[in-house]
Amino acid sequence: MLTLSCLPRSIYDGDTKQRKISHLDIPRGIAPAQVSVVRAGDTADALLRVEWADAERTTSVFPAQWLRRACYSDQRRRQRELSFDASRTAWEGNSFNPPSVSFAEAMGECHSDDHSQRVPESDSGMWEAMRELWRHGLLLVRDVPEIYSCPEPSAVPYQDATEAFARRVGFVRRTLYGDMWSFGTFEGTDSGKDSAYSNIALDLHTDGAYMRDPPALQLFTCMFASGDGGGISRYVDGLRVAERLREADPSAYDFFRKTPLAYHCQDEGSSLMASGPVFDGGSEGSLFERLRYNDYDRLTLSHLPPEEVVLFYEHRRLLSAIVTDPKMELRLPLQPGTMAVIHNHRVMHGRTAFTGRRGLCGCYIGDDEFRSVLRQLVSLSLSL
């Protein structure tokens, strides 16, 4: 094991962070010829130095901190699996004040000398924003500029700034709705075949349940707010839903942890279908890794045996009661220039019905990109 993890450039490329040899290149039965513990200084972490009994007398050096982190004992493995989950804080809407950051703070930008372009000056604001997003599953970004790109800004207000924010986090995830999208009831909006493009109330749900890999983050920036007091955004924390369900009826939680439900989306040129449990994945001891909750796109239960169909309807009543419990729900009337960033693998969203003019623009970001940011937070010693 250690021979494949050692640090010399003959085995490990320090630039690409990739191994340069295969385990098949290592002689069977190789053993250490000499092992010692050394320190570079009084305050330095100890180093394990291993000289191997091969023809080249290869030497490996392992920092003690790395050995502790890479240890594959049961205890260490469980600690690694739960390290992200342990920092998540479940919330109920009636007592939750979502974290917020200004657009300027998150972007950390300054202007070039000739003011022709914006230059990222600091990542600290974005790191802090992403840490809060992981902890709570919801982040508000204030003061998003209506016009951001020069000299040819997008015809959709706030869209350039929303895209710029997304690209500071990771790649914009392309779906059947495109890269950037806008929806609502105003002239020039996209016309998608989805209930989101109407003015009806939307029940709480997660997006992309019909995808094998649903988007991890959703960015919604308010362009126009309805003047009738409707169109209020609704949020419920799936982490707290899972906690309450497990406390009330462990068998119901286990059912939705293990039983796959099927979802689909039909559009011009597209037929998407995927399945998974409501509380999908996750390591031992965690409630779930990915939430799939969308009655709009759920298919029939024909893939389940009859006894599980009966259990679904028995357990779904309790699950729905928890999701729709008024004290679970956070309601926010988004105003123009405010962006809501949602962890779609955890937090459900919806809205109240409205009349008049209302519009949002936004995009998706994938799970790999979001988790890349989280891992960089760890490497920067910003505790999750």
One Martini backbone bead per residue (centre of mass of N, CA, C, O) as a GRO file, in nm:
protein
  384
    1MET     BB    1   0.061   0.061  -0.024
    2LEU     BB    2   0.298   0.268   0.030
    3THR     BB    3   0.442   0.241  -0.250
    4LEU     BB    4   0.188   0.403  -0.394
    5SER     BB    5   0.232   0.680  -0.186
    6CYS     BB    6   0.482   0.800  -0.247
    7LEU     BB    7   0.683   1.110  -0.316
    8PRO     BB    8   0.866   1.064  -0.533
    9ARG     BB    9   0.913   1.149  -0.868
   10SER     BB   10   0.952   0.849  -0.966
   11ILE     BB   11   0.630   0.798  -0.871
   12TYR     BB   12   0.542   1.109  -0.819
   13ASP     BB   13   0.369   1.376  -0.958
   14GLY     BB   14   0.373   1.704  -0.849
   15ASP     BB   15   0.206   1.840  -1.085
   16THR     BB   16  -0.037   1.619  -1.146
   17LYS     BB   17  -0.099   1.415  -0.904
   18GLN     BB   18   0.032   1.143  -1.024
   19ARG     BB   19   0.102   0.839  -1.094
   20LYS     BB   20   0.391   0.652  -1.257
   21ILE     BB   21   0.284   0.375  -1.149
   22SER     BB   22   0.225   0.039  -1.101
   23HIS     BB   23   0.155  -0.230  -0.904
   24LEU     BB   24   0.306  -0.423  -1.114
   25ASP     BB   25   0.600  -0.282  -1.059
   26ILE     BB   26   0.590  -0.425  -0.786
   27PRO     BB   27   0.731  -0.635  -0.601
   28ARG     BB   28   0.671  -0.917  -0.464
   29GLY     BB   29   0.718  -0.884  -0.118
   30ILE     BB   30   0.790  -0.619  -0.038
   31ALA     BB   31   1.020  -0.457   0.196
   32PRO     BB   32   1.153  -0.308   0.451
   33ALA     BB   33   1.485  -0.209   0.542
   34GLN     BB   34   1.414   0.091   0.661
   35VAL     BB   35   1.300   0.268   0.959
   36SER     BB   36   1.208   0.619   1.023
   37VAL     BB   37   1.199   0.910   1.238
   38VAL     BB   38   1.154   1.252   1.140
   39ARG     BB   39   1.264   1.601   1.168
   40ALA     BB   40   1.288   1.938   1.050
   41GLY     BB   41   1.180   2.038   1.339
   42ASP     BB   42   1.034   2.124   1.631
   43THR     BB   43   0.739   2.199   1.475
   44ALA     BB   44   0.736   1.968   1.299
   45ASP     BB   45   0.618   1.718   1.144
   46ALA     BB   46   0.641   1.405   1.131
   47LEU     BB   47   0.850   1.157   0.958
   48LEU     BB   48   0.826   0.880   0.745
   49ARG     BB   49   1.104   0.665   0.673
   50VAL     BB   50   1.139   0.453   0.376
   51GLU     BB   51   1.342   0.176   0.296
   52TRP     BB   52   1.357  -0.031   0.030
   53ALA     BB   53   1.408  -0.385  -0.080
   54ASP     BB   54   1.523  -0.292  -0.356
   55ALA     BB   55   1.735  -0.231  -0.612
   56GLU     BB   56   1.700   0.101  -0.569
   57ARG     BB   57   1.632   0.191  -0.284
   58THR     BB   58   1.366   0.309  -0.221
   59THR     BB   59   1.233   0.624  -0.101
   60SER     BB   60   1.003   0.713   0.157
   61VAL     BB   61   0.780   0.994   0.248
   62PHE     BB   62   0.569   1.048   0.550
   63PRO     BB   63   0.350   1.231   0.685
   64ALA     BB   64   0.173   1.202   0.969
   65GLN     BB   65  -0.082   1.348   0.873
   66TRP     BB   66  -0.129   1.169   0.625
   67LEU     BB   67  -0.152   0.897   0.774
   68ARG     BB   68  -0.400   0.973   0.937
   69ARG     BB   69  -0.585   1.046   0.690
   70ALA     BB   70  -0.523   0.749   0.533
   71CYS     BB   71  -0.638   0.573   0.724
   72TYR     BB   72  -0.815   0.232   0.717
   73SER     BB   73  -0.969   0.232   0.954
   74ASP     BB   74  -1.280   0.225   1.073
   75GLN     BB   75  -1.270   0.496   1.221
   76ARG     BB   76  -1.144   0.676   0.996
   77ARG     BB   77  -1.348   0.614   0.777
   78ARG     BB   78  -1.596   0.731   0.923
   79GLN     BB   79  -1.482   1.016   0.956
   80ARG     BB   80  -1.462   1.080   0.655
   81GLU     BB   81  -1.761   1.026   0.573
   82LEU     BB   82  -1.871   1.249   0.809
   83SER     BB   83  -1.730   1.529   0.777
   84PHE     BB   84  -1.950   1.678   0.614
   85ASP     BB   85  -2.213   1.608   0.771
   86ALA     BB   86  -2.140   1.731   1.058
   87SER     BB   87  -2.183   2.045   0.947
   88ARG     BB   88  -2.478   2.010   0.924
   89THR     BB   89  -2.780   2.216   0.953
   90ALA     BB   90  -3.080   2.185   1.067
   91TRP     BB   91  -3.412   2.321   0.969
   92GLU     BB   92  -3.675   2.550   1.043
   93GLY     BB   93  -3.857   2.804   0.911
   94ASN     BB   94  -3.959   2.960   1.182
   95SER     BB   95  -3.616   2.973   1.275
   96PHE     BB   96  -3.487   3.072   0.996
   97ASN     BB   97  -3.180   3.246   0.894
   98PRO     BB   98  -3.044   3.299   0.617
   99PRO     BB   99  -2.770   3.323   0.463
  100SER     BB  100  -2.563   3.608   0.356
  101VAL     BB  101  -2.441   3.786   0.056
  102SER     BB  102  -2.274   3.981  -0.134
  103PHE     BB  103  -2.177   3.999  -0.450
  104ALA     BB  104  -1.906   4.144  -0.401
  105GLU     BB  105  -1.798   3.956  -0.180
  106ALA     BB  106  -1.806   3.690  -0.343
  107MET     BB  107  -1.630   3.791  -0.593
  108GLY     BB  108  -1.376   3.967  -0.519
  109GLU     BB  109  -1.345   4.243  -0.684
  110CYS     BB  110  -1.159   4.426  -0.927
  111HIS     BB  111  -1.022   4.668  -1.121
  112SER     BB  112  -0.860   4.755  -1.366
  113ASP     BB  113  -0.676   5.023  -1.449
  114ASP     BB  114  -0.887   5.077  -1.708
  115HIS     BB  115  -1.177   4.948  -1.635
  116SER     BB  116  -1.235   4.694  -1.851
  117GLN     BB  117  -1.209   4.485  -1.602
  118ARG     BB  118  -1.260   4.213  -1.396
  119VAL     BB  119  -1.076   4.113  -1.095
  120PRO     BB  120  -0.986   3.874  -0.898
  121GLU     BB  121  -0.878   3.921  -0.550
  122SER     BB  122  -1.074   3.720  -0.378
  123ASP     BB  123  -1.193   3.403  -0.218
  124SER     BB  124  -1.319   3.434   0.069
  125GLY     BB  125  -1.620   3.498   0.008
  126MET     BB  126  -1.682   3.232  -0.146
  127TRP     BB  127  -1.601   3.033   0.067
  128GLU     BB  128  -1.805   3.126   0.281
  129ALA     BB  129  -2.057   3.083   0.112
  130MET     BB  130  -2.016   2.770   0.064
  131ARG     BB  131  -2.014   2.691   0.359
  132GLU     BB  132  -2.305   2.789   0.420
  133LEU     BB  133  -2.443   2.619   0.206
  134TRP     BB  134  -2.369   2.345   0.324
  135ARG     BB  135  -2.490   2.381   0.609
  136HIS     BB  136  -2.802   2.487   0.494
  137GLY     BB  137  -2.882   2.485   0.163
  138LEU     BB  138  -2.894   2.814   0.183
  139LEU     BB  139  -2.849   3.120  -0.021
  140LEU     BB  140  -2.806   3.472  -0.016
  141VAL     BB  141  -2.781   3.724  -0.276
  142ARG     BB  142  -2.695   4.050  -0.284
  143ASP     BB  143  -2.678   4.292  -0.513
  144VAL     BB  144  -2.741   4.222  -0.804
  145PRO     BB  145  -2.657   4.316  -1.105
  146GLU     BB  146  -2.825   4.401  -1.389
  147ILE     BB  147  -2.550   4.508  -1.507
  148TYR     BB  148  -2.223   4.350  -1.607
  149SER     BB  149  -2.165   4.356  -1.910
  150CYS     BB  150  -1.902   4.465  -2.129
  151PRO     BB  151  -2.060   4.609  -2.405
  152GLU     BB  152  -2.263   4.330  -2.417
  153PRO     BB  153  -2.528   4.280  -2.274
  154SER     BB  154  -2.777   4.113  -2.181
  155ALA     BB  155  -3.123   4.108  -2.235
  156VAL     BB  156  -3.117   3.979  -1.954
  157PRO     BB  157  -3.158   4.059  -1.654
  158TYR     BB  158  -2.892   3.943  -1.438
  159GLN     BB  159  -2.753   3.713  -1.607
  160ASP     BB  160  -2.450   3.780  -1.609
  161ALA     BB  161  -2.411   3.774  -1.300
  162THR     BB  162  -2.510   3.487  -1.254
  163GLU     BB  163  -2.297   3.350  -1.431
  164ALA     BB  164  -2.045   3.460  -1.288
  165PHE     BB  165  -2.102   3.325  -1.020
  166ALA     BB  166  -2.111   3.033  -1.121
  167ARG     BB  167  -1.810   3.039  -1.244
  168ARG     BB  168  -1.680   3.066  -0.953
  169VAL     BB  169  -1.764   2.770  -0.880
  170GLY     BB  170  -1.832   2.654  -1.184
  171PHE     BB  171  -1.994   2.486  -1.402
  172VAL     BB  172  -2.238   2.509  -1.623
  173ARG     BB  173  -2.529   2.326  -1.640
  174ARG     BB  174  -2.648   2.143  -1.896
  175THR     BB  175  -2.976   2.128  -2.026
  176LEU     BB  176  -3.286   2.127  -2.178
  177TYR     BB  177  -3.274   2.453  -2.090
  178GLY     BB  178  -2.978   2.495  -2.091
  179ASP     BB  179  -2.774   2.710  -1.937
  180MET     BB  180  -2.945   2.963  -1.942
  181TRP     BB  181  -3.241   3.084  -1.767
  182SER     BB  182  -3.590   3.194  -1.810
  183PHE     BB  183  -3.883   3.280  -1.608
  184GLY     BB  184  -4.236   3.369  -1.655
  185THR     BB  185  -4.434   3.691  -1.682
  186PHE     BB  186  -4.279   3.805  -1.965
  187GLU     BB  187  -4.135   3.958  -2.207
  188GLY     BB  188  -3.903   3.717  -2.350
  189THR     BB  189  -3.944   3.458  -2.233
  190ASP     BB  190  -3.922   3.153  -2.190
  191SER     BB  191  -4.080   2.839  -2.340
  192GLY     BB  192  -4.148   2.599  -2.133
  193LYS     BB  193  -4.242   2.255  -2.051
  194ASP     BB  194  -4.332   2.388  -1.751
  195SER     BB  195  -4.469   2.490  -1.452
  196ALA     BB  196  -4.258   2.724  -1.400
  197TYR     BB  197  -4.380   2.897  -1.665
  198SER     BB  198  -4.598   2.983  -1.478
  199ASN     BB  199  -4.853   3.106  -1.219
  200ILE     BB  200  -4.860   2.874  -1.043
  201ALA     BB  201  -4.847   2.680  -0.793
  202LEU     BB  202  -4.568   2.521  -0.616
  203ASP     BB  203  -4.467   2.252  -0.498
  204LEU     BB  204  -4.259   2.080  -0.325
  205HIS     BB  205  -3.919   2.033  -0.463
  206THR     BB  206  -3.701   1.876  -0.679
  207ASP     BB  207  -3.466   1.875  -0.925
  208GLY     BB  208  -3.394   1.621  -1.155
  209ALA     BB  209  -3.511   1.326  -1.083
  210TYR     BB  210  -3.477   1.226  -1.401
  211MET     BB  211  -3.178   1.213  -1.321
  212ARG     BB  212  -2.891   1.051  -1.245
  213ASP     BB  213  -2.757   1.360  -1.211
  214PRO     BB  214  -2.850   1.590  -1.035
  215PRO     BB  215  -2.841   1.894  -0.962
  216ALA     BB  216  -2.697   2.066  -0.694
  217LEU     BB  217  -2.734   2.363  -0.806
  218GLN     BB  218  -2.939   2.661  -0.768
  219LEU     BB  219  -3.005   2.963  -0.955
  220PHE     BB  220  -3.202   3.248  -0.838
  221THR     BB  221  -3.295   3.549  -1.002
  222CYS     BB  222  -3.457   3.837  -0.949
  223MET     BB  223  -3.625   4.056  -1.180
  224PHE     BB  224  -3.942   4.021  -1.105
  225ALA     BB  225  -4.206   4.131  -0.901
  226SER     BB  226  -4.496   4.077  -0.778
  227GLY     BB  227  -4.769   4.305  -0.696
  228ASP     BB  228  -4.977   4.086  -0.530
  229GLY     BB  229  -4.799   3.899  -0.318
  230GLY     BB  230  -4.696   3.683  -0.490
  231GLY     BB  231  -4.445   3.456  -0.557
  232ILE     BB  232  -4.348   3.299  -0.313
  233SER     BB  233  -4.087   3.154  -0.173
  234ARG     BB  234  -4.019   2.802  -0.098
  235TYR     BB  235  -3.876   2.620   0.193
  236VAL     BB  236  -3.728   2.289   0.264
  237ASP     BB  237  -3.559   2.074   0.480
  238GLY     BB  238  -3.460   1.750   0.418
  239LEU     BB  239  -3.302   1.691   0.676
  240ARG     BB  240  -3.538   1.743   0.873
  241VAL     BB  241  -3.734   1.545   0.750
  242ALA     BB  242  -3.565   1.290   0.807
  243GLU     BB  243  -3.554   1.321   1.110
  244ARG     BB  244  -3.861   1.316   1.166
  245LEU     BB  245  -3.924   1.046   1.032
  246ARG     BB  246  -3.735   0.868   1.205
  247GLU     BB  247  -3.868   0.945   1.476
  248ALA     BB  248  -4.170   0.859   1.404
  249ASP     BB  249  -4.077   0.628   1.158
  250PRO     BB  250  -3.836   0.413   1.078
  251SER     BB  251  -3.977   0.246   0.851
  252ALA     BB  252  -4.030   0.487   0.661
  253TYR     BB  253  -3.743   0.576   0.626
  254ASP     BB  254  -3.635   0.304   0.514
  255PHE     BB  255  -3.810   0.298   0.266
  256PHE     BB  256  -3.697   0.583   0.146
  257ARG     BB  257  -3.393   0.470   0.149
  258LYS     BB  258  -3.446   0.192  -0.047
  259THR     BB  259  -3.679   0.284  -0.243
  260PRO     BB  260  -3.735   0.311  -0.568
  261LEU     BB  261  -3.818   0.586  -0.776
  262ALA     BB  262  -3.979   0.706  -1.063
  263TYR     BB  263  -3.875   0.935  -1.332
  264HIS     BB  264  -3.986   1.198  -1.570
  265CYS     BB  265  -3.916   1.361  -1.905
  266GLN     BB  266  -4.105   1.539  -2.154
  267ASP     BB  267  -3.974   1.654  -2.467
  268GLU     BB  268  -3.844   1.795  -2.722
  269GLY     BB  269  -3.611   1.547  -2.788
  270SER     BB  270  -3.698   1.422  -2.496
  271SER     BB  271  -3.623   1.127  -2.266
  272LEU     BB  272  -3.632   1.118  -1.926
  273MET     BB  273  -3.487   0.872  -1.688
  274ALA     BB  274  -3.516   0.790  -1.331
  275SER     BB  275  -3.393   0.643  -1.019
  276GLY     BB  276  -3.474   0.665  -0.659
  277PRO     BB  277  -3.457   0.746  -0.358
  278VAL     BB  278  -3.541   0.992  -0.158
  279PHE     BB  279  -3.299   0.881   0.029
  280ASP     BB  280  -2.996   0.905  -0.122
  281GLY     BB  281  -2.752   0.761  -0.001
  282GLY     BB  282  -2.473   0.740   0.182
  283SER     BB  283  -2.337   0.687   0.471
  284GLU     BB  284  -2.291   0.556   0.757
  285GLY     BB  285  -2.503   0.775   0.958
  286SER     BB  286  -2.643   0.906   0.729
  287LEU     BB  287  -2.935   1.018   0.585
  288PHE     BB  288  -2.811   1.150   0.311
  289GLU     BB  289  -2.707   1.270  -0.021
  290ARG     BB  290  -2.986   1.255  -0.194
  291LEU     BB  291  -3.270   1.430  -0.298
  292ARG     BB  292  -3.596   1.285  -0.404
  293TYR     BB  293  -3.865   1.527  -0.474
  294ASN     BB  294  -4.132   1.463  -0.723
  295ASP     BB  295  -4.465   1.456  -0.822
  296TYR     BB  296  -4.464   1.564  -1.114
  297ASP     BB  297  -4.237   1.323  -1.220
  298ARG     BB  298  -4.372   1.077  -1.120
  299LEU     BB  299  -4.420   0.761  -1.160
  300THR     BB  300  -4.527   0.475  -1.143
  301LEU     BB  301  -4.541   0.156  -0.938
  302SER     BB  302  -4.477  -0.095  -1.141
  303HIS     BB  303  -4.182  -0.180  -1.014
  304LEU     BB  304  -4.345  -0.280  -0.774
  305PRO     BB  305  -4.454  -0.467  -0.545
  306PRO     BB  306  -4.753  -0.480  -0.389
  307GLU     BB  307  -4.647  -0.446  -0.092
  308GLU     BB  308  -4.492  -0.173  -0.161
  309VAL     BB  309  -4.729  -0.006  -0.251
  310VAL     BB  310  -4.869  -0.005   0.020
  311LEU     BB  311  -4.633   0.124   0.178
  312PHE     BB  312  -4.616   0.386   0.028
  313TYR     BB  313  -4.901   0.499   0.112
  314GLU     BB  314  -4.851   0.484   0.413
  315HIS     BB  315  -4.577   0.657   0.427
  316ARG     BB  316  -4.649   0.913   0.254
  317ARG     BB  317  -4.836   1.056   0.448
  318LEU     BB  318  -4.617   1.131   0.656
  319LEU     BB  319  -4.417   1.272   0.473
  320SER     BB  320  -4.617   1.494   0.371
  321ALA     BB  321  -4.683   1.612   0.652
  322ILE     BB  322  -4.397   1.717   0.703
  323VAL     BB  323  -4.346   1.890   0.451
  324THR     BB  324  -4.637   2.061   0.504
  325ASP     BB  325  -4.552   2.180   0.755
  326PRO     BB  326  -4.553   2.507   0.835
  327LYS     BB  327  -4.289   2.503   1.029
  328MET     BB  328  -4.091   2.406   0.788
  329GLU     BB  329  -4.143   2.675   0.633
  330LEU     BB  330  -3.986   2.899   0.411
  331ARG     BB  331  -4.062   3.244   0.337
  332LEU     BB  332  -3.969   3.435   0.030
  333PRO     BB  333  -3.971   3.759  -0.108
  334LEU     BB  334  -3.830   3.816  -0.382
  335GLN     BB  335  -3.611   4.059  -0.506
  336PRO     BB  336  -3.467   4.251  -0.708
  337GLY     BB  337  -3.127   4.134  -0.688
  338THR     BB  338  -3.194   3.845  -0.575
  339MET     BB  339  -3.026   3.544  -0.476
  340ALA     BB  340  -3.090   3.194  -0.487
  341VAL     BB  341  -2.910   2.927  -0.331
  342ILE     BB  342  -2.951   2.577  -0.394
  343HIS     BB  343  -2.947   2.259  -0.247
  344ASN     BB  344  -3.091   2.011  -0.436
  345HIS     BB  345  -2.995   1.758  -0.240
  346ARG     BB  346  -3.185   1.898   0.012
  347VAL     BB  347  -3.367   2.140  -0.091
  348MET     BB  348  -3.682   2.252  -0.117
  349HIS     BB  349  -3.906   2.399  -0.365
  350GLY     BB  350  -4.132   2.686  -0.423
  351ARG     BB  351  -4.463   2.846  -0.475
  352THR     BB  352  -4.678   3.090  -0.515
  353ALA     BB  353  -4.918   3.233  -0.654
  354PHE     BB  354  -4.976   3.460  -0.943
  355THR     BB  355  -4.988   3.789  -1.074
  356GLY     BB  356  -4.847   3.919  -1.335
  357ARG     BB  357  -4.515   4.028  -1.299
  358ARG     BB  358  -4.267   3.762  -1.325
  359GLY     BB  359  -3.902   3.690  -1.276
  360LEU     BB  360  -3.645   3.448  -1.354
  361CYS     BB  361  -3.300   3.362  -1.330
  362GLY     BB  362  -3.061   3.090  -1.430
  363CYS     BB  363  -2.895   2.786  -1.295
  364TYR     BB  364  -2.667   2.514  -1.299
  365ILE     BB  365  -2.478   2.289  -1.077
  366GLY     BB  366  -2.269   2.048  -1.013
  367ASP     BB  367  -2.149   1.824  -0.782
  368ASP     BB  368  -1.846   1.824  -0.848
  369GLU     BB  369  -1.805   2.130  -0.822
  370PHE     BB  370  -1.901   2.167  -0.532
  371ARG     BB  371  -1.703   1.956  -0.401
  372SER     BB  372  -1.447   2.097  -0.487
  373VAL     BB  373  -1.486   2.339  -0.303
  374LEU     BB  374  -1.498   2.181  -0.036
  375ARG     BB  375  -1.210   2.060  -0.055
  376GLN     BB  376  -1.068   2.335  -0.058
  377LEU     BB  377  -1.157   2.417   0.220
  378VAL     BB  378  -1.002   2.198   0.367
  379SER     BB  379  -0.714   2.275   0.252
  380LEU     BB  380  -0.760   2.575   0.394
  381SER     BB  381  -0.872   2.523   0.691
  382LEU     BB  382  -1.191   2.533   0.655
  383SER     BB  383  -1.418   2.442   0.852
  384LEU     BB  384  -1.707   2.226   0.811
   0.00000   0.00000   0.00000
